C-alpha cells in the first residue's frame, strides 16, 4: 500500500470535516468568546483521540488482516459512494453547493440568542465531536487495515487538524474560498479506490499491477465521476426546460 495515498486520503477527509467543525467553533467564538470555543474544541479532541487510541488496537486484535480487509473494504466503498454522490449532485446542479458563509451566519444567529458560555462550550464540543467522529472512524479503519502505516494515517489527520486550527485562529473567517465540494469529490474517489482494493485483497484476488492497481482504480473512478456529472447535468437541465 502506498503510504502517500493513505496519508493524503486521511488528510483531505480530515480537512473537510475539520473545516465544517471550524465554522461552528468560529461562530461560538464570535458570540460566546474564544474561551468557550477553545474549551469545547479541546474537550472534543481529547475524547476523539481516546477513541482512536482505544479503537485501533481492539480492531487490530479482533480479527486477522485478511478478514479485516473484507470488513473494511465494503465499508469504505459505502463511505466513498456517500461522499462522491453528494459531490456529483452538487456539480450537476441537483443539490445546492456547500456554503460555509451561509452556515456560519445561521450559527451566529442561533448562538446570539443564547449568550451563556456553557451553551457555547456545548455547541463547540458537539460540532467538533460530530465532525471529528467521521475522521476517527477513517483513521481507526486505516490504521487497523495497514498496521505498518499507522503513523501515516494518523499523521495525515493530525496535519489537517493543525492546518485548519492555525488558519481559523489567523483568519477568523469562514473557509468560503476553500473548494470543499472538490475536496469531497477527491475523498470520495480515494475511499472508493481503497475500499475496492482492500476488498479484492481480502477476497484473495491477485491484482495484476499489485499495489499500482490502486492508481488504476483512482483513475477509473475519477473518469466515472466526470461522466456521471455530465450525464446528471444533462438530465437535470433537460427536465428544467
N, C-alpha and C positions, 0 to 999 in steps of 0.2 A: 504494500500500500504506500502510495506516495505521501510523505508527511506534509508536503506543502499544500496538497489538495485538502487534506484533513484539517490542517490549521486554517486554511483560507475559508473553508466552509463554515467552520466554527466561528471564525472572526466575523464574517459577513452576517451570519444568522444572529449572532450575539449583538452585533452593532444595530441591526434593525430593531430588535427587542429593546435594547438599551436606549435607543433614540426615542421610542414611544414612551418608555418609562421617564426619560429626562424631561419630556414635555409636561408630564404630570408633576414631577418634582419642581420644575421651574415655576409652574403655576402656584404650587404651595409656597414656594419661597417668596413670590411676589405678594401674596395675600396674607400668609401667616408668618413669614420670616424664614431666614435660612436655617435657624436652629431647628425648627420643626422639620423642614425639608431634609436637611442633612441627617438628623437623628433617625427619621423613618427610613432613609436610604441605607444607612449603616446597619440598622437592625435587620432589615430585609436581606441585605447582602450577607450578613453573618449566618442567617438561617439557611440561605441558599448554598453557601459554602459548606455548611454542615451536612446538608442533604447530599451534595456531591461526594463529600469525604466518606460518608456512611454508605451511600448507594452504590458507589463504584466497586468496592471490594465484595459487597454482598452479591452483586450481579455477576462479577467475575468468578466467584467461587460456587455460584448456584448451579451452573451448567458448563459443559465443556465448550470450547471455542466454536466448534462446528455447529452445534445445536444453537448456540447463541446467535450465530450469523443467520440462521433460519428464522429466528425470532426478530432480531434487529432489522434485517433486510426488508421484510414486508412492512414493518413499522415505519422505516424511513421512506419507503415508497409512498405510503399513505400520507405521511407528513409532507413529502415533497409535492405530491399532487395537490394538496390543500394550498400550499404557498403558490404554486405555479398557476393554479386555476384562477386565483384572485388577480395575479399579475396579468394573465391573458385577458380576462374580462375587463380589467381596467384599461389596458392598452387598446382593446377592441371597442371601447366606449360603452360597454354594457354595465359597467359599475363605476361609480364616481372615484376619481383619483384620491389617494390618501392625502389629506390636507392637515399638516401639523399645526398651521396657523389657526385654522378653524377649531381644531381640538383644543388648542391652548386657550383660545377665547372662551370656549364653553367651560373649561375647567376653572378659569379665573372667575367667571360669572357665578359658577356654582359655589366656589370657595369663598367668595366675597360675602355671601350670605351667612357663612359660619366662620366667625373670626377666632374661635378657640384654637389654641396652639395644639391641644391634644387631638383635635379633629384633623388638623393639618398633618400631624405626625402619622395618624392612622391612614390618611389618604396617600401619603408618600410611601408608607410601608406597603400598602396594598398594591399600589401601582408598580413599584419595583419588584415585589414578590411575584405578582401575577405574570408580568412580562419576563422576569428572570427565570421563572419556573420552566418555561419552554427552553431557555438556554441550558438550565441544569439538566433537563432530560436529554438534550442533544449531547452535552459534554459527557454525562454518565454513559450514554449509549456508545459513543465513540471510544471512550476510554476502556470500556469493558470489552468491546469488539476487537480493539487493537491495543493490547496491554503494553506493547513495546513503544507505542506512540502517545502515551498518556500525557506527557509533557507538551506535546504539540497541540493536542485538542484543548487542554486546559489553558495553555499559553495563548491560543487564539482568542478564547473568551476573555481572559484577563486583559489582554491588549485592547480588545474592543471596549471593555469597561473603562479602562484608563483614558483612552482617547475620547470617549463620549463624556466622561466626567470632567476632564480638563476643558473640553470645548464648551460644555454647559456653563461652567464657572466663568470662563473667559468671555464668552459671547453674551450669555444671559438672554438669549433669544431662541425661539423655537427653530428646529432644524428644517426650515421650509425649503431651503435650497438643496438639501441632500436628496438625490434621486432614489428615494426609498422604494418606490414601486419597481424600479430597475433592480435594486438590490434583492428584493423579494423574488423576482423572477430568476436571478442568478442563483440564489439559495435554493429555490425550488428545483432547478436543474441539477445542482450539486447533490442534493439529498436524494433525488430520483436515481441519479447515476450511482451513488454509493450504495443505495438500497438494492438496486438491480445487481450490482457487482457482488455484494455480500450474500444476497440470496442464492446466486449461482454458485458461489464458493461453498456455501452451506449445503447445497444440493450436490456437491462434488462435480460440478461442471468445470471442465478444463478450458479456461478461456484461451483462445488461440494466440492472443497477444500478451497473455499473462497480465501483469499489473497495468500495462499500457492500454488494455481493453477499457479501462475506466475512462480514458480520454476519448475513446470512440463513443462511449455512452454519452459523455458530456456533449460532444459534437452532434450526435443524433438527436438528443432531447432538445438541444438549442434550436436546431433546424425545425423540429416538430413544433416547438413553441411558436416560432415565427410564422409557420404555416397556419397554425390554429388562430393566431391573432388576425392574420389576413382573412381567413375564412369567416371568423366570427364578426369581424368588422364589416365584411361584405353583406353577411346575412342581416346584421343589425341595421345597417343603413338602407338595405332593400326594404325591410319591414317598416322603417320610419318614413318612407316616401309616401 
